[in-house]
Amino acid sequence: MSVTTTVSELRDLLDSENPPVVLDVRWALGDPHGRDHYAEGHISGAVYVDLDRELAAPPSPEGGRHPLPSTEDLQAAARGWGIRSGQPVVVYDDLGNTAAARAWWLLRHAGVSRVTLLDGALGAWRAAGLPLESGIPAAPEPGDVVLKSGGLPVIDADGAAELAATGLLLDARAAERYRGEVEPVDPRAGHIPGAVSAPTGENLAADGTFLPADELRKRFEEKGADPATRIGVYCGSGVTAAHQIAALEIAGFDAALFPGSWSAWSTDPSRPAAKGDQP
């Protein structure tokens, strides 16, 4: 099952008899203006997706800053985006797909098999000299997709602690947050004891596309991945960790998501925090 779609493939798909639904997940930590960025320029026909409202439930101490939405809420959102049963979906953002991967993961988790990330994200579309559309278009015709949860593995805080001790738990945040040198948004600095630092940005080449599968495989093997090892991933709030899971799948590894991630772990005073560059 492919994780990505290239710009040339998407261009051809959009001209086909069965074009995909294209989702624009313009989001970045600390930037609440995703819809404005979308209005300034997006792939023609792409539907804007609000990560905070449509790809997450309300924040809570137990669930973190971006808890998973209920299947019912996600299905309502997906139908609002115009997704029909069996229709392919292509997702992108303007940040190397580090936000778009949240939609990719959620739809895969909910049973949508034909969903991919636009490799290189919006930057690759621009680099190819392809046009963008401005403004906010009318809502698409409602879809009829039926979603069900359980398509991808999920772990909670106890599961993350267990994997850190007996498997491989990857921390997808920037290295300085892993080391506990800075913590811009969550209650405590540091990382889950036993977790291995694997910053999401290192999954990408200079042009924002995913590294080739063999390079990604080598990267994760050097972190301790192998076919016999159970793997889990967390980040700040379960968003960029989805990008890590996409990269792991390209490399040939399955991995579970800890949705609450550090935002939930660090809120619980009973959970320990480690600092420094070692697990």
Contacts in CASP RR format, 6 or more apart in sequence:
PFRMAT RR
TARGET T0000
AUTHOR 0000-0000-0000
METHOD contacts of the structure
MODEL  1
MSVTTTVSELRDLLDSENPPVVLDVRWALGDPHGRDHYAEGHISGAVYVD
LDRELAAPPSPEGGRHPLPSTEDLQAAARGWGIRSGQPVVVYDDLGNTAA
ARAWWLLRHAGVSRVTLLDGALGAWRAAGLPLESGIPAAPEPGDVVLKSG
GLPVIDADGAAELAATGLLLDARAAERYRGEVEPVDPRAGHIPGAVSAPT
GENLAADGTFLPADELRKRFEEKGADPATRIGVYCGSGVTAAHQIAALEI
AGFDAALFPGSWSAWSTDPSRPAAKGDQP
1 113 0 8 1.000
2 116 0 8 1.000
3 104 0 8 1.000
3 116 0 8 1.000
3 117 0 8 1.000
3 210 0 8 1.000
3 246 0 8 1.000
3 249 0 8 1.000
3 250 0 8 1.000
4 116 0 8 1.000
4 117 0 8 1.000
4 118 0 8 1.000
4 119 0 8 1.000
4 210 0 8 1.000
4 250 0 8 1.000
5 13 0 8 1.000
5 90 0 8 1.000
5 116 0 8 1.000
5 117 0 8 1.000
5 118 0 8 1.000
5 119 0 8 1.000
6 118 0 8 1.000
6 119 0 8 1.000
6 124 0 8 1.000
7 118 0 8 1.000
7 119 0 8 1.000
7 120 0 8 1.000
7 124 0 8 1.000
7 125 0 8 1.000
7 128 0 8 1.000
7 130 0 8 1.000
8 128 0 8 1.000
10 20 0 8 1.000
10 22 0 8 1.000
10 43 0 8 1.000
10 90 0 8 1.000
10 118 0 8 1.000
10 125 0 8 1.000
11 128 0 8 1.000
11 130 0 8 1.000
13 19 0 8 1.000
13 20 0 8 1.000
13 88 0 8 1.000
13 90 0 8 1.000
14 20 0 8 1.000
14 22 0 8 1.000
14 44 0 8 1.000
18 87 0 8 1.000
18 88 0 8 1.000
20 87 0 8 1.000
20 88 0 8 1.000
20 89 0 8 1.000
20 90 0 8 1.000
20 114 0 8 1.000
21 47 0 8 1.000
21 81 0 8 1.000
21 82 0 8 1.000
21 83 0 8 1.000
21 84 0 8 1.000
21 87 0 8 1.000
21 88 0 8 1.000
21 89 0 8 1.000
21 90 0 8 1.000
21 140 0 8 1.000
22 43 0 8 1.000
22 45 0 8 1.000
22 46 0 8 1.000
22 47 0 8 1.000
22 89 0 8 1.000
22 90 0 8 1.000
22 91 0 8 1.000
22 92 0 8 1.000
23 46 0 8 1.000
23 47 0 8 1.000
23 49 0 8 1.000
23 81 0 8 1.000
23 89 0 8 1.000
23 90 0 8 1.000
23 91 0 8 1.000
23 92 0 8 1.000
23 100 0 8 1.000
23 103 0 8 1.000
24 38 0 8 1.000
24 42 0 8 1.000
24 43 0 8 1.000
24 46 0 8 1.000
24 47 0 8 1.000
24 48 0 8 1.000
24 49 0 8 1.000
24 92 0 8 1.000
24 93 0 8 1.000
24 122 0 8 1.000
25 49 0 8 1.000
25 51 0 8 1.000
25 55 0 8 1.000
25 91 0 8 1.000
25 92 0 8 1.000
25 93 0 8 1.000
25 99 0 8 1.000
25 100 0 8 1.000
25 102 0 8 1.000
25 103 0 8 1.000
26 34 0 8 1.000
26 35 0 8 1.000
26 37 0 8 1.000
26 38 0 8 1.000
26 42 0 8 1.000
26 48 0 8 1.000
26 93 0 8 1.000
26 94 0 8 1.000
26 99 0 8 1.000
27 34 0 8 1.000
27 50 0 8 1.000
27 51 0 8 1.000
27 52 0 8 1.000
27 93 0 8 1.000
27 95 0 8 1.000
27 99 0 8 1.000
27 239 0 8 1.000
28 34 0 8 1.000
28 95 0 8 1.000
28 99 0 8 1.000
29 184 0 8 1.000
29 185 0 8 1.000
34 48 0 8 1.000
34 50 0 8 1.000
35 48 0 8 1.000
35 50 0 8 1.000
35 136 0 8 1.000
37 94 0 8 1.000
38 46 0 8 1.000
38 48 0 8 1.000
38 136 0 8 1.000
39 134 0 8 1.000
39 135 0 8 1.000
39 136 0 8 1.000
40 134 0 8 1.000
40 135 0 8 1.000
41 132 0 8 1.000
41 133 0 8 1.000
41 134 0 8 1.000
41 135 0 8 1.000
42 48 0 8 1.000
42 122 0 8 1.000
42 132 0 8 1.000
42 133 0 8 1.000
42 134 0 8 1.000
43 92 0 8 1.000
43 122 0 8 1.000
43 125 0 8 1.000
43 130 0 8 1.000
43 132 0 8 1.000
43 133 0 8 1.000
44 131 0 8 1.000
44 132 0 8 1.000
44 133 0 8 1.000
45 133 0 8 1.000
45 137 0 8 1.000
46 92 0 8 1.000
46 133 0 8 1.000
47 80 0 8 1.000
47 81 0 8 1.000
47 82 0 8 1.000
47 140 0 8 1.000
48 136 0 8 1.000
49 55 0 8 1.000
49 77 0 8 1.000
49 81 0 8 1.000
49 91 0 8 1.000
49 103 0 8 1.000
51 66 0 8 1.000
51 99 0 8 1.000
51 102 0 8 1.000
51 103 0 8 1.000
51 239 0 8 1.000
52 66 0 8 1.000
54 69 0 8 1.000
54 73 0 8 1.000
54 74 0 8 1.000
54 77 0 8 1.000
55 66 0 8 1.000
55 69 0 8 1.000
55 74 0 8 1.000
55 77 0 8 1.000
55 102 0 8 1.000
55 103 0 8 1.000
55 106 0 8 1.000
56 65 0 8 1.000
56 66 0 8 1.000
56 67 0 8 1.000
56 68 0 8 1.000
56 69 0 8 1.000
56 102 0 8 1.000
57 67 0 8 1.000
57 68 0 8 1.000
57 69 0 8 1.000
57 70 0 8 1.000
57 73 0 8 1.000
58 67 0 8 1.000
59 65 0 8 1.000
59 66 0 8 1.000
59 67 0 8 1.000
59 263 0 8 1.000
60 67 0 8 1.000
61 264 0 8 1.000
61 267 0 8 1.000
61 268 0 8 1.000
62 264 0 8 1.000
62 267 0 8 1.000
63 259 0 8 1.000
63 260 0 8 1.000
63 263 0 8 1.000
63 264 0 8 1.000
64 237 0 8 1.000
64 259 0 8 1.000
64 260 0 8 1.000
64 261 0 8 1.000
64 263 0 8 1.000
64 264 0 8 1.000
64 267 0 8 1.000
65 185 0 8 1.000
65 186 0 8 1.000
65 236 0 8 1.000
65 237 0 8 1.000
65 260 0 8 1.000
65 263 0 8 1.000
66 102 0 8 1.000
66 237 0 8 1.000
66 238 0 8 1.000
66 239 0 8 1.000
66 259 0 8 1.000
66 260 0 8 1.000
66 263 0 8 1.000
67 259 0 8 1.000
67 260 0 8 1.000
68 106 0 8 1.000
68 109 0 8 1.000
68 154 0 8 1.000
68 259 0 8 1.000
69 77 0 8 1.000
69 106 0 8 1.000
71 110 0 8 1.000
71 147 0 8 1.000
71 148 0 8 1.000
71 149 0 8 1.000
74 106 0 8 1.000
74 110 0 8 1.000
74 147 0 8 1.000
75 110 0 8 1.000
75 145 0 8 1.000
75 146 0 8 1.000
75 147 0 8 1.000
78 107 0 8 1.000
78 110 0 8 1.000
78 112 0 8 1.000
78 143 0 8 1.000
78 145 0 8 1.000
78 147 0 8 1.000
79 142 0 8 1.000
79 143 0 8 1.000
79 144 0 8 1.000
79 145 0 8 1.000
80 139 0 8 1.000
80 140 0 8 1.000
80 142 0 8 1.000
80 143 0 8 1.000
81 140 0 8 1.000
81 143 0 8 1.000
82 140 0 8 1.000
82 141 0 8 1.000
82 142 0 8 1.000
82 143 0 8 1.000
82 145 0 8 1.000
83 89 0 8 1.000
83 112 0 8 1.000
83 143 0 8 1.000
83 145 0 8 1.000
84 143 0 8 1.000
84 144 0 8 1.000
84 145 0 8 1.000
85 144 0 8 1.000
85 145 0 8 1.000
85 146 0 8 1.000
86 112 0 8 1.000
86 114 0 8 1.000
86 145 0 8 1.000
87 114 0 8 1.000
87 145 0 8 1.000
88 114 0 8 1.000
88 115 0 8 1.000
88 116 0 8 1.000
89 107 0 8 1.000
89 112 0 8 1.000
89 114 0 8 1.000
89 115 0 8 1.000
89 116 0 8 1.000
90 115 0 8 1.000
90 116 0 8 1.000
90 117 0 8 1.000
90 118 0 8 1.000
91 97 0 8 1.000
91 100 0 8 1.000
91 101 0 8 1.000
91 103 0 8 1.000
91 104 0 8 1.000
91 107 0 8 1.000
91 115 0 8 1.000
91 116 0 8 1.000
91 117 0 8 1.000
91 118 0 8 1.000
92 100 0 8 1.000
92 117 0 8 1.000
92 118 0 8 1.000
92 120 0 8 1.000
92 121 0 8 1.000
92 122 0 8 1.000
92 125 0 8 1.000
93 99 0 8 1.000
93 100 0 8 1.000
93 121 0 8 1.000
93 122 0 8 1.000
94 121 0 8 1.000
94 122 0 8 1.000
94 123 0 8 1.000
95 121 0 8 1.000
96 120 0 8 1.000
96 121 0 8 1.000
96 123 0 8 1.000
96 204 0 8 1.000
96 208 0 8 1.000
96 243 0 8 1.000
97 104 0 8 1.000
97 117 0 8 1.000
97 118 0 8 1.000
97 119 0 8 1.000
97 120 0 8 1.000
97 121 0 8 1.000
97 243 0 8 1.000
97 246 0 8 1.000
98 200 0 8 1.000
98 201 0 8 1.000
98 239 0 8 1.000
98 240 0 8 1.000
98 243 0 8 1.000
99 239 0 8 1.000
99 240 0 8 1.000
100 117 0 8 1.000
100 118 0 8 1.000
100 121 0 8 1.000
101 117 0 8 1.000
101 239 0 8 1.000
101 240 0 8 1.000
101 242 0 8 1.000
101 243 0 8 1.000
101 245 0 8 1.000
101 246 0 8 1.000
102 238 0 8 1.000
102 239 0 8 1.000
102 242 0 8 1.000
103 115 0 8 1.000
104 115 0 8 1.000
104 116 0 8 1.000
104 117 0 8 1.000
104 242 0 8 1.000
104 246 0 8 1.000
105 152 0 8 1.000
105 242 0 8 1.000
105 245 0 8 1.000
105 246 0 8 1.000
105 257 0 8 1.000
106 242 0 8 1.000
107 115 0 8 1.000
107 147 0 8 1.000
108 115 0 8 1.000
108 151 0 8 1.000
108 152 0 8 1.000
109 149 0 8 1.000
109 150 0 8 1.000
109 151 0 8 1.000
109 152 0 8 1.000
109 154 0 8 1.000
110 147 0 8 1.000
110 148 0 8 1.000
110 149 0 8 1.000
110 150 0 8 1.000
110 151 0 8 1.000
111 147 0 8 1.000
111 148 0 8 1.000
111 150 0 8 1.000
111 151 0 8 1.000
112 145 0 8 1.000
112 147 0 8 1.000
117 246 0 8 1.000
118 124 0 8 1.000
118 125 0 8 1.000
119 209 0 8 1.000
119 210 0 8 1.000
120 204 0 8 1.000
120 207 0 8 1.000
120 208 0 8 1.000
120 209 0 8 1.000
120 210 0 8 1.000
121 208 0 8 1.000
123 208 0 8 1.000
124 207 0 8 1.000
124 208 0 8 1.000
124 209 0 8 1.000
125 132 0 8 1.000
126 132 0 8 1.000
127 207 0 8 1.000
152 245 0 8 1.000
152 256 0 8 1.000
152 257 0 8 1.000
153 254 0 8 1.000
153 255 0 8 1.000
153 256 0 8 1.000
153 257 0 8 1.000
154 256 0 8 1.000
154 257 0 8 1.000
154 258 0 8 1.000
154 259 0 8 1.000
155 163 0 8 1.000
155 232 0 8 1.000
155 256 0 8 1.000
155 257 0 8 1.000
155 258 0 8 1.000
156 258 0 8 1.000
157 258 0 8 1.000
157 260 0 8 1.000
157 264 0 8 1.000
157 265 0 8 1.000
157 268 0 8 1.000
157 271 0 8 1.000
159 258 0 8 1.000
160 169 0 8 1.000
160 192 0 8 1.000
160 195 0 8 1.000
160 232 0 8 1.000
160 234 0 8 1.000
160 258 0 8 1.000
160 265 0 8 1.000
161 192 0 8 1.000
161 193 0 8 1.000
161 271 0 8 1.000
163 169 0 8 1.000
163 230 0 8 1.000
163 231 0 8 1.000
163 232 0 8 1.000
163 256 0 8 1.000
164 192 0 8 1.000
164 193 0 8 1.000
164 194 0 8 1.000
164 195 0 8 1.000
164 279 0 8 1.000
165 194 0 8 1.000
166 230 0 8 1.000
167 229 0 8 1.000
167 230 0 8 1.000
167 231 0 8 1.000
168 196 0 8 1.000
168 223 0 8 1.000
168 224 0 8 1.000
168 225 0 8 1.000
168 229 0 8 1.000
168 230 0 8 1.000
168 231 0 8 1.000
168 232 0 8 1.000
169 192 0 8 1.000
169 194 0 8 1.000
169 195 0 8 1.000
169 196 0 8 1.000
169 231 0 8 1.000
169 232 0 8 1.000
169 233 0 8 1.000
169 234 0 8 1.000
169 258 0 8 1.000
170 195 0 8 1.000
170 196 0 8 1.000
170 197 0 8 1.000
170 198 0 8 1.000
170 220 0 8 1.000
170 223 0 8 1.000
170 231 0 8 1.000
170 232 0 8 1.000
170 233 0 8 1.000
170 234 0 8 1.000
170 244 0 8 1.000
170 255 0 8 1.000
171 178 0 8 1.000
171 191 0 8 1.000
171 192 0 8 1.000
171 195 0 8 1.000
171 196 0 8 1.000
171 197 0 8 1.000
171 198 0 8 1.000
171 234 0 8 1.000
171 235 0 8 1.000
171 262 0 8 1.000
172 198 0 8 1.000
172 199 0 8 1.000
172 200 0 8 1.000
172 233 0 8 1.000
172 234 0 8 1.000
172 235 0 8 1.000
172 236 0 8 1.000
172 240 0 8 1.000
172 241 0 8 1.000
172 243 0 8 1.000
172 244 0 8 1.000
173 191 0 8 1.000
173 199 0 8 1.000
173 200 0 8 1.000
173 235 0 8 1.000
173 236 0 8 1.000
173 240 0 8 1.000
173 262 0 8 1.000
174 199 0 8 1.000
175 197 0 8 1.000
175 199 0 8 1.000
175 277 0 8 1.000
176 182 0 8 1.000
177 183 0 8 1.000
177 184 0 8 1.000
177 189 0 8 1.000
177 190 0 8 1.000
177 191 0 8 1.000
177 236 0 8 1.000
177 262 0 8 1.000
178 190 0 8 1.000
178 191 0 8 1.000
178 195 0 8 1.000
178 197 0 8 1.000
178 199 0 8 1.000
178 276 0 8 1.000
178 277 0 8 1.000
179 190 0 8 1.000
179 191 0 8 1.000
179 197 0 8 1.000
179 275 0 8 1.000
179 276 0 8 1.000
179 277 0 8 1.000
180 189 0 8 1.000
180 190 0 8 1.000
180 191 0 8 1.000
180 275 0 8 1.000
180 276 0 8 1.000
181 189 0 8 1.000
182 189 0 8 1.000
183 189 0 8 1.000
183 190 0 8 1.000
183 266 0 8 1.000
185 236 0 8 1.000
185 263 0 8 1.000
186 236 0 8 1.000
186 262 0 8 1.000
186 263 0 8 1.000
186 266 0 8 1.000
186 267 0 8 1.000
187 266 0 8 1.000
187 267 0 8 1.000
188 266 0 8 1.000
188 273 0 8 1.000
189 273 0 8 1.000
189 275 0 8 1.000
190 262 0 8 1.000
190 266 0 8 1.000
190 273 0 8 1.000
190 274 0 8 1.000
190 275 0 8 1.000
190 276 0 8 1.000
191 197 0 8 1.000
191 262 0 8 1.000
191 273 0 8 1.000
191 274 0 8 1.000
191 275 0 8 1.000
192 234 0 8 1.000
192 262 0 8 1.000
192 265 0 8 1.000
192 271 0 8 1.000
192 273 0 8 1.000
192 274 0 8 1.000
193 272 0 8 1.000
193 273 0 8 1.000
193 274 0 8 1.000
193 279 0 8 1.000
194 274 0 8 1.000
194 279 0 8 1.000
195 234 0 8 1.000
195 274 0 8 1.000
195 279 0 8 1.000
196 223 0 8 1.000
196 224 0 8 1.000
196 279 0 8 1.000
197 277 0 8 1.000
198 219 0 8 1.000
198 220 0 8 1.000
198 223 0 8 1.000
198 244 0 8 1.000
200 235 0 8 1.000
200 240 0 8 1.000
200 241 0 8 1.000
200 243 0 8 1.000
200 244 0 8 1.000
200 247 0 8 1.000
202 219 0 8 1.000
203 210 0 8 1.000
203 211 0 8 1.000
203 216 0 8 1.000
203 219 0 8 1.000
203 243 0 8 1.000
203 244 0 8 1.000
203 246 0 8 1.000
203 247 0 8 1.000
204 210 0 8 1.000
204 211 0 8 1.000
205 211 0 8 1.000
210 216 0 8 1.000
210 246 0 8 1.000
210 247 0 8 1.000
210 250 0 8 1.000
211 219 0 8 1.000
211 247 0 8 1.000
213 250 0 8 1.000
213 251 0 8 1.000
213 252 0 8 1.000
216 247 0 8 1.000
216 248 0 8 1.000
216 250 0 8 1.000
216 251 0 8 1.000
217 251 0 8 1.000
217 252 0 8 1.000
217 253 0 8 1.000
219 251 0 8 1.000
220 247 0 8 1.000
220 248 0 8 1.000
220 251 0 8 1.000
220 253 0 8 1.000
225 231 0 8 1.000
225 248 0 8 1.000
225 251 0 8 1.000
225 253 0 8 1.000
227 253 0 8 1.000
230 256 0 8 1.000
231 248 0 8 1.000
231 253 0 8 1.000
231 254 0 8 1.000
231 255 0 8 1.000
231 256 0 8 1.000
232 255 0 8 1.000
232 256 0 8 1.000
232 257 0 8 1.000
232 258 0 8 1.000
233 241 0 8 1.000
233 244 0 8 1.000
233 245 0 8 1.000
233 248 0 8 1.000
233 255 0 8 1.000
233 256 0 8 1.000
233 257 0 8 1.000
233 258 0 8 1.000
234 241 0 8 1.000
234 257 0 8 1.000
234 258 0 8 1.000
234 260 0 8 1.000
234 261 0 8 1.000
234 262 0 8 1.000
234 265 0 8 1.000
235 241 0 8 1.000
235 244 0 8 1.000
235 261 0 8 1.000
235 262 0 8 1.000
236 261 0 8 1.000
236 262 0 8 1.000
236 263 0 8 1.000
237 260 0 8 1.000
237 261 0 8 1.000
237 262 0 8 1.000
237 263 0 8 1.000
238 257 0 8 1.000
238 258 0 8 1.000
238 259 0 8 1.000
238 260 0 8 1.000
238 261 0 8 1.000
238 263 0 8 1.000
241 257 0 8 1.000
241 258 0 8 1.000
241 261 0 8 1.000
242 257 0 8 1.000
244 255 0 8 1.000
245 255 0 8 1.000
245 257 0 8 1.000
248 254 0 8 1.000
248 255 0 8 1.000
249 255 0 8 1.000
265 271 0 8 1.000
265 273 0 8 1.000
266 273 0 8 1.000
END
